[in-house]
Amino acid sequence: MDACFSTQLIDGDGVFNVSGLENFMKEVKMGECGLSYAVVSIMGPQSSGHRLPKDDTAFEKQSALFALAVSDIVLINMWCHDIGREQAANKPLLKTVFQTPLENLEPILREDIQKIWDGVPKPHAHKETPLSEFFNVEVVALSSYEEKEELFKEQVASLRDRFQQSIAPGGLAGDRRGVVPASGFSFSSQQFWKVIKENKDLDLPAHKVMVATVRCEEIGNEKIASFTADEEWQQFEEAVQHDYVPGFGKKISNLLDRCLSEYDMEAIYFDEGVRTSKRHQLESKLLQLVNPAYQNLLDHLRTRTLEAFKESFDKSLEKEGFAVAARDCTKVFLEKFDKGSEDAAIQQVKWDPSKIKDKLKRDIEAHVASVRAKKLSELCSKYEGQLTKALAEPVEALLDSASEETWPAIRKLLQRETKSAVSGFESAMASFELDEVTQKELLSKLESHGKSVVESKAKEEAARVLIRMKDSRDADSMPRVWTGKEDIKAITKTARSASMKLLSTMAAIRLDEDGDNIENTLSLALVDTARPGTTDRSIQSFDPLASSSWERVPEEKTLITPVQCKSLWRQFKAETEYTVTQAIAAQEANKRNNNWLPPPWALAAMAILGFNEFMTLLKNPLYLGVIFVVFLVGKAMWVQLDIAKEFQNGFLPAVLSLSTKFVPTIMNILKRLADEGQRPAAPERQREMELQPKSTRNGSHSNVTSAGSSSITSSESGPEYSSPIAH
């Protein structure tokens, strides 16, 4: 026999047994039946010959109405001998049934209940509606169990067989409508009883929608919970947190499709409108769960595409021009992003990845702009460096040899080198395909850099103009050597005139061909007023250098102001006066040192006054021998002490120097004579070599520098004095 699970739904107090019904449905797996089930209710006397007071019992009415509301088939048992009787035939029960809303009634009655049907109050629209419109009434007669037991059993078995296929076409409930799916039967029954208990009118269509709404929502929630707990989904959700996952769209679409299909299978028998609406809600909630992962995936795709673009772009720059490489790489990697976003697309929804793509575009453009700025900066630095190298040293050399042609030469040099650098820079920029305005700005910046190099060098040289004014050299760029024959006054005048020209050259930057009168102003103020013949009081009273700016020279082009020129000239004169004085003193010393022998009159006096002594020597040969010995010793002393050279430095310095070397030299000579007497005689040449001073044998000469700033240099014609003053 089939298992039987009896459950009491409503107890005598009218309490609905929710847990009991839920357990029953689980035991028989009713939720899996869909619409393949039928509910049968049986009404009749509680025991044979027993009659119910139905008009007075509210609970009986409620329970009967509940049975009719939830059932597909209603069996009403009647004893044959009760037909025609009001009470015993359960006619009060039928009366109660017909007094309820017609659309909720499903009892089956025959012609003998037509009077009851006609007597029941009906809505105006259904006053003439026949009973058969709502009920299929079928009467089945069973034999007496007591009299014909076997026949009764056969008839019952036959009736039971009809219930086995009751919902099939032609069955007892084959034409039923508005069936609640089995999974919603528990909730539907609870709601029916709640409405009946509250004594409200039954609205079966509304009840059907309500049951479908609640149940479909429950199914949707179950599917969401099932989706979030799915291990495959969790793996995808975790993976996209860290990197791009290929095939994401297809795999997630399959998961969503499976989830929605399961919903469709379970909710297929509920109201179509409710079912579709709840399906949309379920799909929306599922997509809300998936969307963050989708966005993360696109972000990773954008990041990966951007990094790949950067790497490819750097390699392309080694082979192609900048603009071409940027265009080609941008196109290629935006297409790769499109393919990646197509791979990430979810079948159930058309999410637009354009915002992420736009961000990728902005990132690519920003990177291209950054690389462009860097490359252009390197290019600018390269050509600025070349221009600096081409200008710095030549400009410094031109300023060092200041003359009237200095600034024209600098201008020519600047124009030539700037033109060369601009031409090269312009060619190098061609691959960037810059707009005309930007290109002009960069070229203008390079031209300005060239000018700034010249101006910077001019400022450096102007800062040490005083040192260069005092740096006096001859025509061979060597320090001047004073021989005693120069005209120091003429040289001083020429040197100061040259220094004034140098000062005028360094006073202002002259990169434009606009003329100025700086040189004339300086000449008038510094040179002409210093001439002894200048007596014009108007010239003497007016000081053209009493100003902080030059006429026709902008302030930004001024290197040395008129006032500063005046101060520098005063300092220059003060510091060179001492040098001029030294030069004059050196000349006088040179003249004195060239006449180190006694004057002729002294020589004549010595000859006259020493005539007697000379004759005495001639008469006595012994004196001649002594004199010869003294001569030899004296000659040795002369050579050893280098007396001639000592006296070139002056009489007093020579005496002081000789006094310190005299005794050691005598002792050295005597020692050598003693050594000569103890060994065999040497050849004459060897003795001469030994008697020569060491410095003479080596061919070297000693120089003595005075305590002053002048220096003395030996020459064939005599001592020469050098001084750093004149040109």
C-alpha positions in Angstrom: 0.0 0.0 0.0 1.0 3.6 -0.6 2.3 5.4 2.4 -0.2 7.7 4.1 0.7 10.9 5.9 -2.3 12.2 7.8 -2.2 15.8 9.0 -4.8 17.9 10.6 -4.8 21.4 9.0 -7.1 23.2 11.3 -7.9 22.3 14.9 -11.2 22.9 16.8 -10.0 26.4 17.8 -9.5 27.4 14.2 -5.7 27.4 14.4 -3.9 26.6 11.1 -1.2 23.9 11.5 1.5 25.6 9.4 4.4 23.3 10.5 2.3 20.2 10.0 1.5 21.2 6.4 5.1 22.0 5.7 6.3 18.7 7.0 3.6 16.9 5.0 4.8 18.7 1.8 8.4 17.7 2.5 7.5 14.1 3.2 5.6 13.6 0.0 7.9 16.0 -2.0 4.8 18.0 -3.0 6.9 21.0 -4.0 8.4 19.1 -6.9 5.0 18.3 -8.4 4.4 21.6 -10.0 0.8 21.5 -11.2 0.6 17.7 -11.2 -1.5 17.3 -8.1 -5.1 17.6 -7.1 -6.8 18.5 -3.8 -9.9 16.4 -2.9 -12.3 17.4 -0.1 -15.0 15.1 1.3 -18.1 16.4 3.0 -21.0 14.6 4.6 -22.4 13.4 7.9 -19.9 12.6 10.5 -21.5 9.2 11.0 -24.4 7.3 9.5 -27.8 9.0 10.3 -26.0 11.9 12.1 -27.1 15.4 11.2 -25.1 18.7 11.7 -26.7 22.0 12.8 -25.1 23.8 10.2 -27.1 27.1 10.1 -25.9 27.7 13.7 -22.3 26.6 13.6 -19.9 29.3 12.2 -16.9 27.0 12.3 -18.6 24.4 10.2 -19.4 27.1 7.6 -15.8 28.3 7.7 -14.2 24.9 7.4 -16.6 24.0 4.5 -15.8 27.2 2.7 -12.1 26.6 3.2 -12.4 23.0 1.7 -14.2 24.4 -1.3 -11.6 27.2 -1.8 -8.6 24.9 -1.8 -10.0 21.8 -3.5 -10.2 20.7 -7.1 -12.8 18.0 -6.4 -15.4 18.0 -3.7 -17.1 14.7 -2.7 -20.4 15.1 -0.9 -21.6 11.9 0.8 -25.4 11.5 1.1 -27.5 8.6 2.2 -30.0 7.7 -0.5 -32.8 7.8 2.1 -31.8 11.4 2.9 -32.4 12.8 -0.5 -35.3 15.3 -0.3 -34.7 16.0 3.3 -33.5 19.5 4.2 -31.4 18.9 7.2 -30.2 15.3 6.9 -29.3 15.8 3.3 -26.7 18.5 4.3 -28.8 21.0 2.4 -28.0 23.7 5.0 -24.3 23.1 4.2 -25.0 23.5 0.5 -26.9 26.7 1.3 -23.9 28.0 3.1 -21.7 27.2 0.1 -23.9 29.1 -2.3 -24.0 32.2 -0.1 -20.3 32.7 -0.6 -18.8 34.6 -3.7 -19.5 32.5 -6.8 -16.1 32.7 -8.3 -14.6 30.9 -5.3 -17.0 27.9 -5.3 -16.2 24.6 -6.9 -18.8 22.2 -5.4 -20.4 19.7 -7.8 -24.1 19.3 -7.6 -26.8 17.9 -9.7 -30.4 19.0 -10.6 -31.7 18.3 -7.2 -29.6 21.4 -5.9 -30.7 23.7 -8.7 -33.3 25.2 -6.4 -30.6 26.0 -3.9 -28.6 27.6 -6.7 -31.6 29.6 -7.9 -32.3 30.7 -4.3 -28.8 31.9 -3.6 -28.3 35.7 -3.9 -26.0 36.4 -6.9 -24.2 39.4 -8.4 -26.2 41.3 -10.9 -24.0 40.2 -13.7 -24.6 36.5 -12.9 -28.2 36.4 -12.0 -29.0 34.3 -15.1 -25.7 32.4 -15.2 -26.3 28.6 -15.0 -24.7 26.4 -12.4 -22.8 24.5 -15.0 -20.8 27.6 -15.8 -19.0 27.2 -12.5 -19.5 23.6 -11.4 -19.3 20.2 -13.1 -21.9 18.2 -11.1 -21.6 14.5 -11.2 -23.6 12.0 -9.2 -22.1 8.6 -8.4 -24.2 6.0 -6.8 -22.7 3.3 -4.6 -24.4 0.1 -3.6 -25.1 -0.7 0.0 -22.1 -1.9 1.7 -24.2 -4.0 4.0 -26.3 -5.6 1.3 -23.8 -5.8 -1.6 -20.4 -5.6 -0.2 -18.5 -7.0 -3.2 -20.3 -4.7 -5.6 -19.7 -1.8 -3.3 -16.0 -2.5 -3.3 -15.9 -2.8 -7.0 -17.7 0.5 -7.4 -15.3 2.2 -4.9 -12.3 0.8 -6.8 -13.7 2.1 -10.1 -14.3 5.5 -8.5 -10.7 5.5 -7.1 -9.3 4.8 -10.5 -11.0 8.0 -11.8 -9.1 10.0 -9.2 -5.8 8.6 -10.3 -5.9 10.6 -13.5 -8.3 13.3 -12.3 -6.3 16.2 -13.7 -5.8 14.7 -17.2 -8.1 15.9 -20.0 -11.5 14.4 -19.5 -10.8 13.6 -15.9 -12.8 14.8 -12.9 -10.8 18.0 -12.7 -9.4 18.0 -16.3 -10.8 21.5 -17.0 -9.7 23.2 -13.8 -8.3 26.7 -14.0 -6.2 29.0 -11.7 -4.3 26.1 -10.1 -1.8 27.1 -7.5 1.6 25.4 -8.1 2.4 22.8 -5.5 5.2 24.8 -4.0 2.8 27.6 -3.2 0.0 25.4 -1.8 1.0 25.9 1.8 1.1 29.7 1.6 -2.1 29.7 -0.5 -3.9 27.6 2.1 -2.8 29.8 5.0 -4.0 32.9 3.2 -7.4 31.3 2.4 -8.0 30.4 6.0 -6.8 33.9 7.1 -9.3 35.6 4.9 -12.1 33.2 5.9 -11.4 33.6 9.6 -11.5 37.4 9.2 -14.9 37.0 7.5 -13.8 38.7 4.3 -15.0 38.1 0.8 -12.9 35.7 -1.1 -11.2 37.2 -4.2 -9.7 34.2 -5.9 -8.0 36.1 -8.8 -6.4 38.5 -6.4 -5.5 35.5 -4.1 -3.8 33.8 -7.1 -1.7 36.9 -7.8 -0.8 37.3 -4.2 0.3 33.7 -3.9 2.3 34.0 -7.2 3.9 37.2 -6.0 5.0 35.8 -2.6 6.1 32.5 -4.0 8.0 33.8 -7.0 9.7 36.3 -4.7 10.7 33.4 -2.5 12.0 31.4 -5.4 13.9 34.5 -6.6 15.5 34.9 -3.2 16.4 31.3 -3.1 18.1 31.6 -6.5 20.1 34.7 -5.4 21.3 32.9 -2.3 22.2 29.9 -4.5 24.1 32.1 -6.9 26.1 33.9 -4.3 27.0 30.6 -2.6 28.0 29.0 -6.0 31.7 28.0 -5.8 32.4 28.9 -9.4 30.9 32.4 -9.0 33.0 32.9 -5.8 36.1 31.9 -7.7 35.4 34.4 -10.4 34.5 37.2 -7.9 37.9 36.6 -6.1 39.9 36.4 -9.4 38.7 39.7 -10.8 39.8 41.5 -7.6 43.4 40.9 -8.7 43.5 40.7 -12.5 41.7 40.4 -15.8 40.0 37.0 -16.3 39.6 35.9 -19.9 36.3 34.4 -20.9 34.6 36.2 -18.0 31.5 37.2 -19.9 30.7 33.8 -21.4 31.2 32.0 -18.1 29.1 34.5 -16.0 26.4 34.4 -18.7 26.2 30.7 -18.3 25.9 31.0 -14.5 23.2 33.6 -14.8 21.3 31.6 -17.5 21.4 28.5 -15.3 20.1 30.4 -12.3 17.3 32.0 -14.3 16.4 28.7 -15.9 16.0 27.2 -12.5 13.7 30.0 -11.5 11.7 29.5 -14.7 11.3 25.8 -13.9 10.1 26.4 -10.4 7.9 29.4 -11.1 6.4 28.2 -14.4 2.9 27.4 -13.0 2.4 30.7 -11.3 0.7 33.7 -12.8 2.5 34.7 -15.9 2.5 38.4 -15.2 3.8 37.9 -11.7 6.3 35.3 -12.8 7.7 37.6 -15.5 7.9 40.6 -13.2 9.7 38.7 -10.5 12.0 37.2 -13.1 13.0 40.7 -14.2 13.6 41.6 -10.5 15.7 38.4 -10.1 17.7 39.2 -13.2 18.2 42.8 -12.0 19.4 41.7 -8.6 21.8 39.1 -10.1 23.2 41.7 -12.4 23.7 44.0 -9.5 25.7 41.3 -7.9 27.8 40.8 -11.0 28.3 44.4 -11.9 31.1 45.2 -9.4 33.0 42.2 -10.7 32.4 43.4 -14.3 33.6 46.9 -13.4 36.7 45.5 -11.7 37.4 43.3 -14.8 37.2 46.3 -17.1 39.4 48.3 -14.8 42.0 45.5 -14.9 41.6 45.4 -18.7 42.1 49.2 -18.9 45.2 49.0 -16.7 46.6 46.0 -18.6 46.0 47.7 -21.9 47.6 50.9 -20.8 50.7 49.2 -19.5 51.0 47.2 -22.8 50.5 50.5 -24.7 53.3 52.2 -22.8 55.7 49.3 -23.5 54.8 49.1 -27.2 54.9 52.9 -27.6 58.4 53.1 -26.2 59.6 50.4 -28.6 57.8 52.1 -31.5 59.6 55.3 -30.8 62.9 53.6 -31.6 61.7 52.9 -35.2 59.1 55.5 -36.0 58.4 59.2 -35.6 56.7 60.3 -32.5 53.3 61.3 -33.9 53.1 58.2 -36.2 54.0 55.9 -33.3 51.4 57.5 -31.0 48.7 57.3 -33.6 49.3 53.7 -34.5 49.8 52.4 -31.0 46.7 54.2 -29.7 44.5 52.7 -32.5 45.9 49.2 -31.9 45.4 49.2 -28.2 42.0 50.8 -28.2 40.9 48.0 -30.6 42.4 45.5 -28.1 40.4 47.0 -25.4 37.3 46.7 -27.5 38.0 43.0 -28.0 38.6 42.5 -24.3 35.4 44.3 -23.4 33.5 42.1 -25.9 34.9 39.1 -24.2 33.8 40.5 -20.8 30.2 41.3 -22.1 27.4 39.5 -20.3 24.7 38.0 -22.5 21.8 39.0 -20.3 22.6 42.7 -20.3 24.2 45.3 -22.6 26.5 47.2 -20.3 28.2 50.1 -22.0 32.0 50.1 -21.5 32.4 53.5 -23.2 33.2 55.3 -19.9 36.0 52.9 -19.1 37.2 53.2 -22.7 37.1 57.0 -22.5 39.2 56.9 -19.3 41.6 54.6 -21.1 41.8 57.2 -23.9 42.5 60.0 -21.4 45.2 57.9 -19.8 46.8 57.1 -23.1 46.6 60.8 -24.2 48.1 61.8 -20.8 50.9 59.4 -21.2 51.6 60.5 -24.8 51.6 64.1 -23.7 54.0 63.2 -20.8 56.4 61.4 -23.1 56.1 64.2 -25.7 56.9 66.8 -23.1 59.9 64.7 -21.9 61.2 64.1 -25.4 60.8 67.8 -26.4 62.5 68.8 -23.1 65.4 66.5 -23.9 65.5 67.8 -27.5 65.4 71.4 -26.2 68.2 70.6 -23.7 70.3 69.0 -26.4 70.1 71.9 -28.8 70.4 74.5 -26.0 73.6 72.6 -24.9 74.9 72.7 -28.4 74.2 76.4 -28.7 75.8 77.1 -25.3 78.9 75.2 -26.3 79.1 77.0 -29.7 78.7 80.4 -28.1 80.2 80.4 -24.6 83.9 80.2 -25.3 83.9 82.3 -28.5 81.9 85.0 -26.8 84.3 85.0 -23.9 87.3 85.2 -26.2 85.7 88.1 -28.1 84.9 90.0 -24.9 88.5 89.3 -23.7 89.9 91.1 -26.7 87.5 94.0 -26.5 87.5 96.4 -29.4 85.0 98.3 -31.6 84.3 95.1 -33.5 83.6 93.0 -30.5 79.8 93.3 -30.4 79.3 93.2 -34.2 81.4 90.0 -34.2 79.3 88.6 -31.3 76.1 89.5 -33.1 77.3 87.7 -36.3 78.4 84.7 -34.2 75.0 84.6 -32.4 73.0 84.8 -35.6 75.1 82.1 -37.3 75.0 79.6 -34.4 71.4 80.3 -33.6 70.3 79.7 -37.2 72.2 76.4 -37.3 70.7 75.3 -34.0 67.2 76.4 -35.0 67.5 74.5 -38.3 68.5 71.3 -36.6 65.8 71.7 -33.9 63.1 72.3 -36.4 64.1 69.2 -38.4 64.1 67.1 -35.2 60.6 68.4 -34.2 59.1 67.4 -37.5 58.3 63.9 -36.3 56.2 65.3 -33.5 53.8 67.1 -35.9 53.3 70.0 -33.5 50.9 72.8 -34.2 52.4 76.0 -35.6 51.9 78.0 -32.4 53.8 75.4 -30.2 56.5 75.0 -32.8 57.1 78.8 -32.9 57.2 78.9 -29.1 59.9 76.3 -28.9 62.0 77.9 -31.6 61.6 81.2 -29.9 62.7 79.7 -26.6 65.8 78.3 -28.3 66.6 81.7 -29.8 66.1 83.3 -26.5 68.5 80.8 -24.9 71.2 81.8 -27.3 70.8 85.4 -26.3 70.8 84.5 -22.7 74.1 82.7 -23.1 75.7 85.8 -24.6 74.2 88.0 -21.9 75.3 85.6 -19.1 78.9 85.6 -20.4 78.8 89.4 -20.8 77.7 89.8 -17.2 80.5 87.4 -16.0 83.1 89.5 -17.9 81.6 92.7 -16.7 81.9 91.5 -13.1 85.7 91.3 -13.5 86.3 94.2 -15.8 88.6 95.9 -13.3 90.9 92.9 -13.1 91.2 92.9 -16.9 91.7 96.6 -17.1 94.7 96.2 -14.8 96.0 93.1 -16.6 98.7 94.8 -18.7 100.4 92.9 -21.4 102.6 93.6 -24.5 101.8 92.8 -28.1 102.7 89.1 -27.6 100.3 88.8 -24.7 103.2 88.4 -22.3 104.0 90.5 -19.2 105.8 93.7 -20.2 109.6 93.7 -19.5 111.1 97.1 -18.7 114.6 97.5 -20.3 115.0 101.1 -19.4 114.4 102.5 -22.9 110.6 102.7 -22.9 108.5 105.8 -22.7 106.5 105.0 -19.6 104.2 108.1 -19.9 103.2 107.2 -23.5 102.7 103.6 -22.6 100.6 104.6 -19.6 98.4 106.9 -21.8 97.9 104.1 -24.3 97.1 101.6 -21.6 94.5 103.8 -20.0 92.9 104.6 -23.3 92.7 100.8 -24.0 91.2 100.3 -20.6 88.6 102.9 -21.2 87.7 101.2 -24.5 87.4 97.9 -22.6 85.1 99.6 -20.0 82.9 101.1 -22.7 82.7 97.7 -24.4 81.6 96.0 -21.2 79.2 98.7 -20.1 76.2 97.4 -22.1 74.9 94.4 -24.1 74.7 95.3 -27.8 72.9 92.4 -29.5 70.9 94.9 -31.5 72.4 97.3 -34.0 71.1 100.3 -32.2 73.9 102.8 -31.7 74.9 104.4 -28.4 77.4 107.0 -27.2 78.9 105.2 -24.2 82.4 105.4 -25.5 82.2 109.1 -26.2 80.7 109.7 -22.9 83.4 107.8 -21.1 86.1 109.5 -23.2 84.7 112.9 -22.4 84.3 112.2 -18.7 87.4 110.1 -18.0 90.1 110.9 -20.5 89.5 114.5 -21.8 88.9 116.0 -18.3 92.2 114.4 -17.2 94.2 116.3 -19.8 96.2 119.2 -18.4 95.0 121.5 -21.2 91.3 121.0 -20.4 90.1 124.4 -18.9 86.5 124.5 -20.1 84.6 125.1 -16.9 81.3 123.9 -18.4 83.0 120.5 -19.2 84.5 120.3 -15.7 81.2 121.3 -14.0 79.0 118.8 -16.0 79.5 115.2 -15.1 77.9 112.9 -17.7 78.6 109.9 -15.5 76.4 111.2 -12.7 73.5 108.9 -13.8 72.3 105.4 -13.2 71.5 104.7 -16.9 72.9 105.2 -20.3 71.3 107.3 -23.0 69.5 105.0 -25.6 70.4 101.9 -23.6 67.5 100.0 -21.9 68.0 99.1 -18.2 67.9 95.3 -18.9 70.8 95.8 -21.4 73.0 97.7 -19.0 75.9 95.8 -17.5 77.8 98.7 -15.8 76.0 102.0 -15.0 77.7 105.3 -15.6 78.1 105.8 -11.8 79.7 102.4 -11.6 82.0 103.2 -14.5 83.2 106.3 -12.7 83.8 104.4 -9.5 85.7 101.6 -11.4 87.8 104.2 -13.2 88.7 105.9 -10.0 89.7 102.6 -8.4 91.6 101.6 -11.6 93.7 104.8 -11.5 94.4 104.5 -7.8 95.7 101.0 -8.2 97.7 101.5 -11.3 99.5 104.7 -10.1 101.6 102.6 -7.8 102.5 100.3 -10.7 103.5 103.2 -12.8 105.7 104.4 -10.0 107.3 101.0 -9.7 108.0 101.0 -13.5 109.7 104.4 -13.3 111.7 103.2 -10.3 112.7 100.1 -12.2 113.9 102.2 -15.1 116.1 104.3 -12.9 117.5 101.3 -11.2 118.3 99.8 -14.6 120.2 102.9 -15.6 122.3 102.8 -12.4 123.1 99.1 -12.6 124.4 99.4 -16.2 127.1 101.8 -14.8 128.6 99.6 -12.1 132.3 100.5 -12.9 133.9 103.7 -11.5 133.5 106.8 -13.7 136.3 107.7 -16.2 137.6 110.6 -14.0 138.1 108.2 -11.1 140.0 105.8 -13.3 142.2 108.7 -14.5 142.9 109.9 -11.0 143.9 106.4 -9.9 146.3 106.1 -12.8 148.0 109.5 -11.9 148.1 109.0 -8.2 149.3 105.4 -8.4 152.1 106.0 -10.9 154.9 105.9 -8.3 153.6 102.6 -6.9 153.4 101.1 -10.3 157.0 102.0 -11.1 158.1 100.5 -7.7 156.5 97.3 -8.7 158.3 97.3 -12.0 161.7 97.8 -10.3 161.2 95.0 -7.8 160.4 91.6 -9.5 159.4 90.1 -6.1 156.5 92.4 -5.9 155.4 91.2 -9.3 155.3 87.6 -8.1 153.3 88.6 -5.1 151.0 90.6 -7.3 150.6 87.6 -9.6 149.7 85.3 -6.7 147.2 87.9 -5.5 145.9 88.1 -9.0 145.3 84.4 -9.2 143.6 84.3 -5.8 141.6 87.3 -6.7 140.5 85.8 -10.0 139.5 82.6 -8.3 137.6 84.6 -5.8 136.0 86.6 -8.6 134.9 83.5 -10.5 133.8 81.6 -7.3 131.8 84.5 -5.9 130.4 85.6 -9.4 131.1 89.2 -8.3 130.0 90.7 -11.7 126.6 89.2 -11.4 126.2 90.2 -7.8 126.8 93.8 -8.6 124.2 93.8 -11.3 121.7 93.8 -8.5 123.1 97.0 -7.0 126.0 97.9 -4.9 124.6 97.5 -1.4 122.9 94.2 -2.1 126.2 93.0 -3.7 128.3 93.9 -0.7 125.9 92.2 1.7 125.8 89.1 -0.4 129.6 88.9 -0.9 130.2 89.5 2.8 128.3 86.4 3.7 130.1 84.2 1.1 133.7 85.7 1.4 135.0 83.6 4.3 133.6 80.2 3.2 135.0 80.8 -0.3 138.6 81.6 1.1 138.5 78.5 3.2 137.4 76.4 0.2 140.2 77.8 -2.0 142.9 77.1 0.7 141.6 73.6 1.2 141.9 72.9 -2.5 145.4 74.3 -2.6 146.4 72.0 0.3 144.9 69.0 -1.5 146.9 69.9 -4.7 150.2 69.9 -2.8 149.6 66.4 -1.5 148.9 64.6 -4.9 150.6 64.5 -8.3 150.0 67.4 -10.5 147.0 67.2 -12.7 146.7 68.5 -16.2 146.1 72.2 -16.5 142.7 71.7 -18.0 141.5 69.7 -15.0 142.8 72.3 -12.5 140.9 75.0 -14.4 137.7 73.0 -14.3 138.0 72.5 -10.5 138.6 76.2 -9.9 135.5 77.2 -11.9 132.3 77.9 -9.9 129.8 75.1 -10.0 127.1 77.4 -11.3 129.3 78.4 -14.2 130.1 74.8 -15.1 126.4 73.9 -15.2 125.6 77.0 -17.4 123.0 78.4 -15.0 122.5 81.9 -13.6 120.8 83.1 -10.5 118.1 85.7 -10.5 117.2 87.9 -7.6 113.7 89.4 -7.2 113.2 92.6 -5.3 110.7 93.0 -2.6 108.5 95.1 -4.8 106.1 94.0 -7.5 108.6 94.7 -10.3 110.9 91.9 -11.4 114.4 91.9 -12.9 115.4 89.7 -15.9 118.9 89.3 -17.2 119.7 89.9 -20.8 122.7 90.4 -23.0 122.6 94.1 -22.8 122.2 94.1 -19.1 119.4 93.7 -16.5 115.7 94.3 -17.6 112.8 95.2 -15.3 109.2 94.0 -15.8 106.1 95.5 -14.5 102.4 94.7 -15.1 101.3 98.2 -16.2 101.7 99.1 -19.8 100.6 97.4 -23.0 
